[in-house]
Structure formats: structure tokens, C-alpha cells
Amino acid sequence: MSMGSERARETVRRLQADITSGRWPVNGRIPTEVELAQELGVGRSTVREAVRSLAHLGMLEPAPGRGTFVRSLNPVRGVVADFAADHAWEDILDVRRALEIEAAQLASVRADADGVSRLQAAHEADLAGTDDAERGRTPGQFHAVLVDLAGNLLLAELYSGLMSALRQGIDQGALRIGQGADQRHEEHAGLLAAIRDGERDEAGRLAAAHACRDLSLTDG
């Protein structure tokens, strides 16, 4: 991004502050370009430039036709995504699987009743078709909540960065969604039950099986 004006720099700072403060939750949609321009008192082109800058850092992700979504509360995600992009898709999928296994096992012993309720709500949003991310191209809010329930910020940032790389893989046609909605719902329900019941080994086993199926390499 060109940093030729103080107004542009200030817009980036203000948007980044809103993200890191949690004003917009991870995987939540931010206001529209017009709304942000009015709120910040700048032109739409300045907002557009700031969003591009924060997208490059991995904090935001524009989704054409759906809006712009928060993907990370800090720039670590962008660094991880750039690093992962230099590796084979098979390797990225392997690491993502390992992180999901660990996240599910940790969540099964660390999640409290409120956390389980959040995971249940994410599952129900997917069932109802109201989870924008699940209706899009990659694992959505259910996975984000599950990783958050692991209670390990570094794991969450690494996972978020890998998901950014995987989205690029889907955009490029290298990866595809490997299962239908019914199978995804069934597997999410099993994971939810294992985490709710504190079944660490079962949660890890189900997470491993799910990660092997929900994203896969395209033929050729």
C-alpha cells in the first residue's frame, strides 16, 4: 500500500485498532466501504486502500459479493500465510490437520459450559445456513470457535494463517471442498459431543477424520 498521506496511514491505524479491540469479531463482517468512509470522514478510495493493506497483513479478507471479513486480530496470520504459500498443498493440509487434532483435544479439557454453548451456536448457524463462511469456500465459524476453545493464542494464529493459505488454494483451483453439507453437519455434531463430554481421545480422532475429508486436492 502507498503510504503517501497521513490520512491513509491514520485510516489503517483506526481500522486496525477496531480489529484488535474486538469491535468486529473474528470471522465477522465489517461495515461496508460507504459506511466506513462516512464514519471515518475519508473518501471511499482511502478506505479501499486501507482494507487492501490490512488484507495483505491477513487481518481482513474481502469476499466479493459478501463483504469483508475479519480473519485475525493481529498481523501474525499474514506472515504465516505467506510462509505456508511457499510449501506444497499436501504439507499445508497435513499441518492444518495436526493443529485441528490438538485444538479439539485441548478444547475437550478446557472448554467450559459457555464455550460449549458457543460451539453449539456455531453448529446451529451452519445447520440453518446462516454461517457466511460455511456457505462460502472454507471451514467457517464452527472451526474458528473450536480452535478458540483450545485456549492457545499461538495455535489460533497459526491455524488462521494456514486457513488463509488454503483459501488461496481454493481460489487457484488447487483445492476443493471434499464433502457435502450433510456429512459436514454430522461430523461437526460428533465433534461437539466429544468436546462437551470431555472425551479427549475421541475428539482428536474425530478431528483427524474430519480434516482428512472436508478439504482435498483437486484432480490433476
N, C-alpha and C positions, 0 to 999 in steps of 0.2 A: 504494500500500500504506500502511496505517496504521502509523506508527512509534511507537505508544503505549507500547511496553515495550522495555526494554533487551534482554530475551530475544529478541524478534523481530528487533531490529537485529543482535544477535550471531549469530543463525541465518543471516541474509542474508550477513554478513561471512564466516562459516565456509564456507558453500556457495560463495560467490564465490571464496574462497581455494582451495578444492578444484578449482574450474573453471580458474582462471588458472594453477594449478600443474601442470595437465595430468593430475591424478589420473584424470579421466574424459576420454577423447579427444573431439575434435570429431566430432559425429555418433554418439558412443557413448551408451549408455543409462545413466542414473544409477540408484542404488539406489531401491527403492520408498519410498513415503511412510512406511510402517511401519518399514522398515529405517533410514531416516534419523532418524526420531523416536527410535528406540532408541539409535542411535549418538550423537546429539547431546544426548540427555537432555531432550527437549522434547516437547510434545504434537503430535499429527498436524496440528492446525489451525495451529500455528505453522510447521510445515514447509510446509504448503499455501500459507500466506501468503507465505513466503519464495520459494517456487518461482514464484508469480504475479509477485512483484516482479522476479525475475531473467528471467522470460519477457518482461515488459514491456521490459526492457533489451535483449532479443534474445539473451541468453546461453543460455537454456533454451527448449525448445519441448515442451509437453505434447502427446502424441499419444494420444487416447482409445483404450483397448484395447491399446495397445502400450507405454506407459510415457512417460517424459520424457527427452528427448534434449538433449545439449549441442550448441549451434549456433554459439557463438562464445566466445572466451576473454576478450573484453572488451566493454564496452557500445557500442562504435562501431557494431556491427551494428544495434542498435535504433534509433540515430539515423538511419542510412542507410535503414532500412526505413520509418520514419515519414516521412522526406522523400520517398522514392520513391512512397509511397502517395498522395501528392498529385498524381501525374502519370498520364498515360494509359498503359494497359497496353501499347500499341504501343511507347511510348517506353521503358518498363522492359525489354521484350523486346529492343529494339534495343541498349540499354546492356549487358544481360546477354550478348548475342551478341558485342559488341565485347570485353568482358572475357574471354570464353572463347577468342576467337581469340588475344588477346595471351597468355593463360595457356598455351595449347597451344604457341605459338611459343617462349615463354620456356622451358617445360618441355623442349622438344626440344633445347635447347642447354645447359640447366643440370642436368637430371636425371642422377644417377649410377646405377650398377648397382643400388644399394639402392632408389633411388627408383623405377626401372623395375619392380623386384620388387614394391614396394608397389602400384603401379598394376596389375600383373598379378594380384596377390592380390585387389584390389578387383573387377577384371573377373571373376575366377573365382567370387567370392562372389555376384555378380549372376547369373552363369550357373547357380549352384547354388540360387539362390532364398533365400540366407541374408542378403542385404543388406536390413535392415528398411526403409531409406529408399527403395531402388529398388522394393521391393514396395509402398511407400506411394504418395505422390502426386507426388513431385517428384524431379529428378535427385539421386542419392544419393552413396555413398562414392566411386565412380569419379570423379565430377566434383570432389568435395572433395579427393581425393588429387592429381588433375591440377592444380588451382589451387594447392595447396600446393607442388607441384614447380616452379612458376614462380619460387619464391623471393622473392616480393614480398609482404610482410605487408599493406601498404595495399591492394593489389589483392585479396588474400584477404578482407579485412574488407569491402571494398565489394561483392564478389561475394556474401559471406554475407548482407549486408543486403538485397541485391536478391532473393536466394532466399527470404528471409523474406517480403518483399512478394509474391513470386509464389505462395507457399503460401497467403497470404491470398486472392489472386485465384482460386486453385483452390477454396478453401473457399466463396467467394462465387459460384462458378459462372461467373466471367468468363473463366477459362482452363481448358484441358483438356490431358491427355496426348495428344500428337499422333501417337504411333507405338506399335506393339506391341513386345513383348519381343524377338522375333527380330530385328527391324530395329535396335533399340537395341543388342543384342549385337554385331551385325555392324559397326555404326558405331563402337562402342567398340573393337572389335578393330582396326579400321583406324587409329584414333587412337593406340592403344597401339603399334602397329607403327611409325607415323611418329615418335613420340616416342622409342621405343627406338633407331631408326635415325638419329636426329638430323636428320630431314627437316623443317626449319623451315617452309618454304612449304607443304608437303603437310599438316603438322599444322594450320596455320592454315586451310587450305582445308577440311579435313575437319571442324574445329571449327565453322566458319561454317555448313556444310551441316547438321550435326547440330543446332546451336542453332536453326536455322530450322524443324526438324521435330519436336523432342521436346516442345515446348510450343507451344500455339497458342490463339488466341482462339476462344471458343465462338461458334456461330452466333447471330446476333441480338445 
